[in-house]
């Protein structure tokens, strides 16, 4: 059997007979936590996708099986900072614990769509292909060695630049048309290589990276005019610019592509399986794969409930699926239905003339033909000659047999009958190549409607988290591991900021602390504002952080006076903005008030002074010099606030002092901070509470500067009790700037709040990259939480939020995928450090 891939470039794949296939990866969509109406809309979306398929198509639903050791080696390779030895040890211990509990591998599914676009290219190109095919056939007859050379990759395919441009233009039209129904991403050459190579490493491990294409080199561009291509990238897979009969052609080095199929294949040992062997570490390692096809399908598929491919996510072993679709137009199908009806009528007449009763099977066949004819007339939908091939793999034959039987039983409950054909395993093996014709026996080809294909929910996904990140917990009934790293967000042009929302005691702070801790040991720098003082004993537990953990408690003492004065740590313009916000909040004035105008003028005056003369008290003195009674009253009120206990942290007549943030993790606390109860209106707050929130304004501005000053390393700011800031327009303005600063610099802001409503402002919500929701019993708050997650307030979702267990929040990752995650730090001292349960008895770890 000839290898079906002769060349590929970009997302175009060519077969030896010059057929061209365009390859894509479907982005997929979240299916869980959706309402009935949304699930039906996804069904309509997939229905539209299949309806628009007009050319032979292969769908590959492939499990990407990765070993935990490979994930953690990639993680360790990018660790930076002073904790590298500890981070490496932490990664190794976490991997060992994962392997003990879950085995050595993790799996996620990817959906690839391969479409034969050759028929859409001009007639001239088809004639060229036919001519070359005839020439190859004649050469094979005259010289059998010619065929051997082609199969060995020594000679064969040539593609002119003009043909390549034409294929690319055709591919673009198809991509644009299909993307209206399903988001498709054009795959790169390295992905095509993986699709091919994985076939020869099934049950063995991840195929070694052996990419023919060098992505760091400049890509070639095919200009829209003949002969515009002038340079070669020097890629190993082809010769470019070869002059053949006056035209430049691409001549693939086919031997390079044949090397992707290296492996020892044994088809004799078991006629119902394929054995592949590879040399790994100097030893021969074997893997086994078995291939099943569908012999019977149910009469009807329904949504929701019959998502027969999406449900593969619930199996505890990986299963790959190859679906080959050969579209038939409505007219073609109707013609064949009419022929079938005529055949049934002939049989009926013959039976009646013999004086016999019509058999039930004949009556049922006629009814089915009539129903199909009516559906075709009413809806004008196409049909597909479809074959399904399921692939099961294992490292040993005994386990392979158990998995094969389990898959048969799994689909038997859905009225789908799977068989494991003997003697056809090699043909079915090749159904998982990214191009080529159908190899499955016609006995297993079914004519089905796009509705039956859409009901599979093949594009729905249960992905959660990142590929290369640290472990945070498990999800689902199979306890699949979840890996997540917010520092990867900027590389994806996304925000690394996150929100942790829910009622008291659900685990908000615990989860935020845990992710912060992981970020810190793997190289980030963190600033945590701790208004409740819950983190004061961390040094007793997180001894691995040593002196790089700094717990700063601002108190009513001279050493701390002036540290929250924005003129001491911000540039003049930023300090002026912050001062105006603080004074406006304290005095509850707005730009229409005379007091506001007097205050703003005073702040602008202080901005012009020498740096040593700028301070919040200097602003009050400047306001007092304004003779307007409104200004005088305002200044008196500010002076009263400035005399409160702890007020000297912000209102100090000496030289403002700055806070040092040189350590990798800094916890900032303010002694006796008096925050009001959640929901308290500003007019109902006492002077101490107003001062406390003014402190938070200053800290927010300080955090903004912290983000801006550390552009070379990932920085994180944790804002606890966020509601105290978001409850005022001045606070919202400061927080919005902080979050936006985090997005545009290499930084992130973690917001901890009891209220989802605090975050529904689009300026904040749109800059939040990930979300955690914890238990809530308030129906109104639950609906706001679901809105924040862009989930519908279905009865199931409301019940889910209401019944979330402690430490098992709803998580929405950077790509918008959702799932319940059981947060698992593994190490007892970390759990003890982050436990904020009231009245707990903690025993410090011995150092």
N, C-alpha and C positions, 0 to 999 in steps of 0.2 A: 504494500500500500504506500503510495507516494505521499510524502509529507505535504500537508495542504497549505503551508505558508512559504512563499518564495521571497517575500520582501515586505517590509513595513516601514512607514515613515509618518511622523506625526500620528494621526489617528486613522491613517489609511493602511489597509492590509491587502496584499496581492497574493493570489494563488498562482500555481504554475501555469494554469490555463488563462492567465491575464484577467481573471475576475477580481474586481476591487470591492472591498468591504470597508465601511466606515464604522469605527468603534467608539463607544461612549460609555461613561459610567453614570448611572442614574443617581441623583442626589438623594432621593428617597424622602419620605415624610413620616412624621410621628403619627402613630395610629392609636396608641393607648391614650386614655384620658380624654378622648373625643366623644362628642355627642352623636346620637344616631344620625342626625341630619348631616353632620360633618363627615361621618364615615360614608354616608351615601354620596356626598359630594366627591370624596376621594374615589369612590367607585366610578362616578361619572367622568372624573378626570382620567382615570386609567382607560375607561371605555373609549374616550376620545383619542387617547394615544394609540390604542390598537386599531381603531377605526381608520386612522391616518397611515397605517402601515400598508404600503402598496407593493413592497418588494420582499423577497425571502429574507427572513430575519432569524438570528439566533440570540436567545436570551441566556445568559450565564449567571446563575445565582451561586456565587462562590464563597465558601467560608475561608476567611483569612485566618489561618491557625498560626499563632505565634507563641513561642516558648517564653515563659516568664523570665528566664535567664537572659534572653535577648533584649527584652524590654528594659530590664534593670541595668544591663550593661550600657545601653544607650543613655539611660538616665545618669549613670555614674560618670559617663564621659563628658557631661556638660556641667558637672558640679564646680562651683567656684567659691571663693571666700575662705575664711579661716577654719571652717568646719569640714573641710574635704575629707580627712580621715574618718571622722565620725559619720558623715553623710554616706560614705562608701560602706561602712559597717552597718548603718541603719538600713541601707538598701539591700544588702546581703541577708540580713536577718529577716527583713520583711519578705523577701523572696522565699526564703526557706519556710517561713510560716505559711505563706500562700500555697506553696507546693505540698506541704503536709496536709492542708485542708482541702485544696481544690485540684490537686494534680499539677502537672508541669506546663499545661497549655491553656491559652485563652482563645476564644473564637469570636469573630464578628463577620457578618455577611455583607457582601458587596454585590450589586447588580450591574452587569455589563450588557449593553445592547449593541449587537453587530448587525449591520444592514448591508445587503448586497446592493451597491449603487451602480453596478456595471451597466445594467440595462438602461439607465438614464443618460448615459453618455452617448454621443452622436453615433449615427449609423456608420460613419467612416471608421471610428475606433472599433466598432464591432467587426467590421470587415477586416480590419488589421488583425484583430484577435483571431478570427476564423482562419485568415491566411497563415498566421504564425502557427496555429494549431495543426493545420494541414501539413505545413512544412515540417513540423516536428514529427508528425505521424509518419510521413514519407522517409524522413531521416532515420527514424527508429526501425523501419522495415529494411532500409538499405544498410544501416549500420547500427546493430543492437547496442554497440558501445555508447552511441549518442544518448540513448535513454538512460543508461547507467550513469553517464556523466551528469545528466540533468538531475537525476535522483540523488547523486552524491554531492550536488551543489557546485559542479565544476563549470557548467555552462547553462545557458537558458535565457531567462527573462531579460528583456530590454524595455525601458519605458522612456518615451520621449518627453522632453520638458513641456511641450504643448499638451500632451495627454495628461501629464501630472497637473498642470494648471486647470485643465478641464475637470479632472476628478475632484480637485479641491473646490472648484466653483459649484459642482453638483452636490458635494458633501455639505457645503454651506447652506444650500437651499433646503436640503433635507433636515439639517439640524435646526434651522429657523422654524420650519413647519412643525416638527415634532416637539420642540421646546415649548410650544404654546400649551401643550397638554401635560408634559412631564419635563422637569428640569434635568437637562443632560449636560455633562461636562465631557469635552473631548479628551480622551486619554492620551498619555504620552507613551513614547516608545518603551520606556522602562516598565510600564504597566503591561504592555503587550508581551514583553519578555517574561514577566512574572506569570501571566496567564498560561503561556506555553510551558515554562519550566516547572510550574507547580505539578503538572501532570506526571513528571518523572521523579518527584520527590514526595509523592503521596504516602503517608504513613511513616515517612522517614524523618522529615523536618522541613524547615524553611529552606527553599532553594538558595544556594549561594548567590550573592550579587555579582553578576557577570554581564554588566550592561554594555552593549555594543555602541550605544550612543552616548556622547559626552555632552551633558546638558549645560555645562558651564561655557561651552563654545557658542559662538554666535550662530543662530539659526539661519538657514538659507531661506531666502524669500523668492517666491516665484512671481515675477512681475507679470502684468497682464499683456505684455507684448512678447512676441517670439524672440528668443535669443537673449533675453535680458539677464539671465543667470550667468554670472561671470566668475564666481568664486566657489571654492570647495572648502568645506570645514575640516577635511581630513578625517572624517568619521570612518571607523573600521568596516562598516557594513556595506559600503558601496563605493564605486568609482563614479565621479560626476564629470560631465563635460566630455565624455567619450564621443568622438565624431563618427557617426555612422551614416553613410550616404548623404553627407552634407548637413545632418541634423545632430544636435547634442542630445545624448540619451543618458539615462541613469542605468547603470549596469550593476545590479546587486551582486555582491560576493556571496553566493548562495551557501558556500561552505561555512561561512560565519553563522548563518541562520540554522544550518543543520546541527551545529554544535550545541544549540539550545535543547536538543532532544537526547543528549547523552544519558545513558542509563542502560542497564542490563534488564531486558524484558523476558519473562518466562511465562509462556501461555500453556505449557504442557502439564504443569503440576496440578492445576485445578481448572477445569473447563468453565467454572462459574466465577472466576476471579482472575485478576492480573497481578503478577508479582513483579515488582521493580526493585532493582538493587543498585546501590551507589557505594562508592568508596568514601568513607567518612573517617578521618583520623587514621588512615592506613588500614582500616578494616571494612569488610563488606557488610553493609546494613541494608535490610530489606523491608519493604512496605507492601501492603496488600490492598487492593481496591476491587470492589464488586459493583456491577452495574445492573440496575433494574429499570424496566420499562412498564408502562401502564397498559394493561390489556383491557380493562373495563373502567368506564367513567360513569358517575351518577347521571340520571336523566336531567336533573336541574341543579343549579348552583344559586345560592342566595346570600345576601349581605344585609346585615352582619351575621356571622356565625359560621360561614363556610370558607374562611380565608385559608385555603389548603396549602399554600406555600409560605405565607406569613407564619403559620403555626409551627414551621420547622424550627423557629427560634426557641421553642419550648422543649426540644429534645436535648438530652444531655450528651450528645455526640454530634459532630458536624456532618452535614449532608449537603452535597453540591447538586445542582439541578441544571440540566441543559435542555432548553426548549427550542425546537426548530419549527418555525412558522412559515408556511407557504400560503400567501394570501390568495383568495379566490373572490373575484368580484361578485356583486349581487346577481348580475346577469348570468355569469358562469354557473353559479349555484342553482339559480332558478331553472336553468336549462337541464341540469343534471337531475333536479327534483322532478321535472316533467317527465324525463326519461324513466325515472324510477316509478313514477305513478303509472306510466304506460305499461311497464313491466308487471306491476302489481295487478293492473286491470287485466292483462293477458292471462296471468295465473288465475285470477278470480273467474274469468270466463271459462278457462279450461277445467277448473274444478267444478264449476256449476254444470257444465255440459256433461260431466261424468256422473252427475247426480249426487255429488258428495257435498257435505257441509264445508263452508270456508273455515280453514283452521284459524285459531285465535291469533297466532303469530302474524298471519296475513292481514287480518283486520287491524291489529295494532300498528303494523307497518304502514297501512294506508292512512290511518288516523294521524300518525306522526308526520307523514309526508304532507298531508293537508295542513296541519298546524304549522309546519315549517314554511310551507308555501305562503300561508297567510302572513306570518311574521316577516318573511322576506319582502312581500308586497307592501306591508304597512310601514316597515322601518328602513328598508333599503340597505341593511347592514351587510358587510362582507362576511365570509367565513374563512376559516384557516384549517388547512391540513396540518395537523399538529402532532408532534411526537415529544414525549417527555422521557428524559433519561435521568435517573437518580444515581448518585455516586456515593458509596459508603467506603471509608478507608479505615485501616487499623495497622498496627505494627505486628500483629500476629493473626493467624487464620482463625483461631478459636473465637477471639473477640470479634473478628469480622463477621463470622456467621451469626453471632448473637445480635450484632447491630443490624444486620440484614433482616433477620426475622423480626426485630423490634420495629423496623421501618415498615415492613409489610403489615404488621398488626396496627401500627399507628394510622395507616391510610385505610385499612379495612373498616375502621370505625367511621370513616367518611365515605364509605361505599366506593372506594377506589381500589382496584385490584392490581397489585404490582407483581411482576414475574421477573425471574433472574435467568435470562436465556443462556443456555449452555452453548458454547461454540460461537457466540456473537460478542464476547466480551471485548475483543480488540477493536471491533468496529465501534462499539459503544464508548470505549475509551477515547477514541478520536472525535467523538461528538463534543468533547470539551476543548477542542482547539478553537481559536478565535475566528476561523474562516473555513470555508469549504462547504460542500453539499451535504445533504442528509445521508447518513450511513445506517440509520436505524431501519430495521425490516419494515416493509409496508404493512405487515400484520399488526404493528403497534402505532399506526398513524390514524388519528381520529380527526374527523371534520367537526370543529366546534366553533361556536360564535365568539365574538369579542366579549360578550357578557360573561361567558364562562372563564375566559382568561382574566378579565378584570376582577372577577370574584376571588381570584387567588391572592390578591393584595401583595403581589410580588415586589412592589416598590416600597412597601411599608417597612419601617426599620425600628429596631429596639436598641440602636446604638446609644451609648451614654458615656460621656467623658472623652479623654484624649488617648492617642496611641502611645505617645512618649511622654509619660508624666509619672508622678508618684501615686502610690496607692492610697485611697481615702476610705474605701469600704466596698460593700457588695450590694448587688441588686437582683431582684427577681427570685422566682422559685428555685432557680438553679444556683443562686448565690454567685452570679457572675461578678468578677472583680471590676471595680470602677477606678480608673486612673484619671487624675485631673491636675492641671498646672496652669493657673491664671497667667503666669509669665509668658506662656506661649501665645496669648491673645494678640499682642502687638504684631507678631509675625504673620497673623492671619488678618491683619487690618481690623481687629475687633478690640473692644474694651475689656480689660482685665478686671474691671471693678465689679463688685458683687454685693448682693443684698441678702440679709439673714432676718427673716420676719416671722413673728408668731408670738404666742402668749408666753408669760413667765414660766420658766422651768422646763421648756421643751427641748433646750439644747442649742439655742442660737449662739450664745457666747462660746460654748464648748466647741462647736464646729468651726466658728471663725478663728478661735485660738489655735485649733489643730492645724488648719490650713496655713495659718500664719507661721506656726512653728516649722512646718515642712518647708515652706518657702525660705525661711531664714536659714535652716541648716543646709539647704541646697544652693544658697548663694544670694538670696535677696536681703534687703535691709528694711526693717519694719519699725513703725511708730504706732503705738497703741494708746489711744486715749481711754483711760479707765475711770469714769466718773463715779462708779460705785465702790471702787477700791477692792474689787474681787481678785485682783492679780498680784496683790502685795506679797504673797508667800511663794512666788514662783522660784525664787532662788533656792528654796529648800528642796525643790523637786527636779528642776531642769538644770542639774549640776553640770551637764555636758556643755551648756552655753557659757559657763564660767563668767569671766568679767565682761564678756560681750553682751550679757543681759544687764541692762541698767534700769532700775526702778526709781523714777524721779518723782518725789512727792513734794509739791509746792505747799508751803505752810506759811503761817503768819510770823515770819522771821526775816531779819534784815537781809540775809543772804539771798532770799528769794524775791525781795521787793523789786518791782519793775519788770519782772521776767515775762509778764503777759501784756506789757505795754507794746502795741504794734509798732510804735516809732522806734523801738529798740531792735527789731529783727526784720523789718520790711523796708524796702526802698521808700522814698518819700511819697511817690504817687500811690503805691499800694497801701501804705500806712494811712494816708489821708482817706482813701476809700473805706478802709476798715473802721477808722475812727468815726466817720460820718454814720456808718451803719450802727455802730455801738451806741453813739449818742442818740440817734433817732429811735433806737429800740428802748433805751432807758427812759427817754422823755416822752415816748409815744407820740412823736411829731412826724409830720409828712411835709413834702416840699411846698405845700400850699400855706403852711403856717409861718408866721413871722419868726418864731423861735428857731425853726429849721433854717431859715435863711441866715439868721444871725450866727447860728452854729456853723453852717457850711463856710461862711466868710471867715470865721475865726480859724477853722481847720486849714483853709487855704492860706491864711496868713502864717500859721505855724509851719506849714510846708516850706515857706521861703526862708525860714531861720536856719542857722547853722545846725548841724546834726546834733551837737551836744545840748542844744536848747529846745529840741523838739520832744514833746511828751504829751500824754493825755491831760496832765495837770496844766500844762502850758495852754492847751486848747480851752480849758475851763477859764483860765485867767483872761484869755483873749475875748471870750464871750462876755465876761463881767465888764469889760471896758466898753461894751456897747450900751448906750444909755437907754435904749428901747426897753420899756417895762417887761415885754415878753421875754427879751434876752436876759434881763436881770432875774426874772422868776426861774427861767430855765437854768441859769448858772447856779442859783441857790439850790435847786433840786439836785443838780449834779454834784455839788459840794457835799450835800448830805450823803449821797451814795458813796462818795470818795472817803468818807470818814468811817464807814462800816468796817467790822473785823474782816481781815483778809483783802480789803479793797486796795491796800498798798501793792498787791501783786500787779495791779494795772495802773493805779494812780499813785505815782511816787515822785517826790520832788528832787530825787537824786539822779545820778546817771543811770539810764536804763541798763539792765543786765540781760545778756542773751543766754538761752539754754543751749547746752552742748548735746549734739546728737551724733557723736562719733561711734557709738557702739552699734553692733549689728541689730540688736533689738532693744528698743527703749519703750518702757511703760510709763506713761505720764499720768500722774494722779494729782488731785487738788484736795487737800485736807478739808473736811467739813463742807464739801460742796453741797449746796442746798437746792437741788432741782425741784421744781413744783411737780405735783401729780400730773400724769398724762391727761391732756385735754383741758388743763387750766388756762383760761383766757388771760392775756397779758394784763388787763385791768384788774384782775383778781389776785395777781402775784404781789407778795410783800417785797420789801426792798432787798432782802437777802437773796430771794429767788431771782429777782431781776439781775442782781450782780452776778449770780452763778451762771445765768445764761449769757451775760455779756462776756464772761470768761470763755465760754464755749465759742463765741464768735471769734475771739482772739486766737484761740487754739486752732480753729478751722483755717484761719489765715496763715498761721504758722505752719500748719500741715501742707498748705498749698506751696509755700516756699520750700518745704522739705522735698516735695515732689519735683519741683523745678531745679533744685540744686544737685540732684543725683541722676543725671541723664545717662550715665554709663552703666548703671546697674539697676536692676528691677527694684523698685521701692513700693512699700505697701503702707497705707495709713488706715487704721481701724478706728471708726467713729461709733462708739457705743452711745446708747440713749439718744439716737438720732432725732427722735420726735421733738426734743427740746429745741433743736435748731430749725427744723422744718415748719414749726408752728408759727413762725413770723416771716414776713416778706423779706426782711433784711437777712435772716438766717438762711432762707431758701436761696437768696442771691449768692451768698458766700459758699454754700454747699454746691450749688450748680457750677460755680467757677472751680471749686476744688475737684469735682468729678471730671469736668471737661479738661482740666489741667492734667489729671491722671491719664486721660485717654491720649492726649497729644504728646505727653512725655512717656518715658518708659516706666510707668507707675500705675498703681491701682488703689482704689478706695473701697474698703469693706464697710458697709453700713449695717448696723444692728439696730433693729427697731421693732416695737410691738405693733406698729400700724402700717399696713400696706398703703393706706391713703397718702402717707408721707411721700411715697415714691411714684404716685400716679402722674405727677407733673411730667409732661412729655420731655421736657428738657433734662430731667433726671432719668426717667425710665429709658430713654433712648441711648443713654450712656452707661447703662448697667449691662455687663456682659453675661453674668451668670446669677442664679437665684437659688436660695434655699427657703422653703416654707415649712414651718413647724406647726404643731397642733394649735387649733383655735376652736373655741366653742361658740363664738359670737357669729350668728348667721350673716350679718352685714359685713363683718370683717372677713369672713371666708369668701364672700362674693368679691370683695375688693382684692383679696389675695389671688383668686383665680383670674381676675381681670388683669392684674399685674403680670401674671404668667401667660397671658393671652390664651387662657383655657376657658371653656364655656362652663357656666354654673349648672351643670347637670346634677341630677340627684346623686349619681355615682361619685362625681368629683367633690361635691359638698360633703358627702359621707366620708370620703377618703381623707380630706383635710381635718375633719372633726375627729377622726379616729387614728391619726398619725401617732405612732408610739414615740416615746422619748428617744432621741438619738437616731431616729429613722425618718429624716425629712424628705419632702419632695424636692428633687434637685432638677434644675434646668441648666444644661451645659451651654457652652459658648455657641453651639450650633442650634440651640433651641430644642434639643431632645430632652424629654422628661422621664423621670423614673424615681421610685422610692429607693433611697440609699441607706443602708445600715452603716453608719459611720463607725470605723473600727481602727483605733490607733495601735492596737496590738500590745503595746508596752505599758505595763501597769503604772509606772511613775508618771507617764504622760496623762493617763486617765485621772490620776489623783490630782495632778497639778491643775487640770482644767475643770474639775468638778466644782460647781458653785452651788450645790444643793445646800440649803440652809440647815444648820445644825449638824453637818457631817463631822465625823471624827477622822482626821487625817494624820497619818503617821509618816513623817518625812523619811525619805530614802537616806540610807547611810552613805556618806560620801567616801 
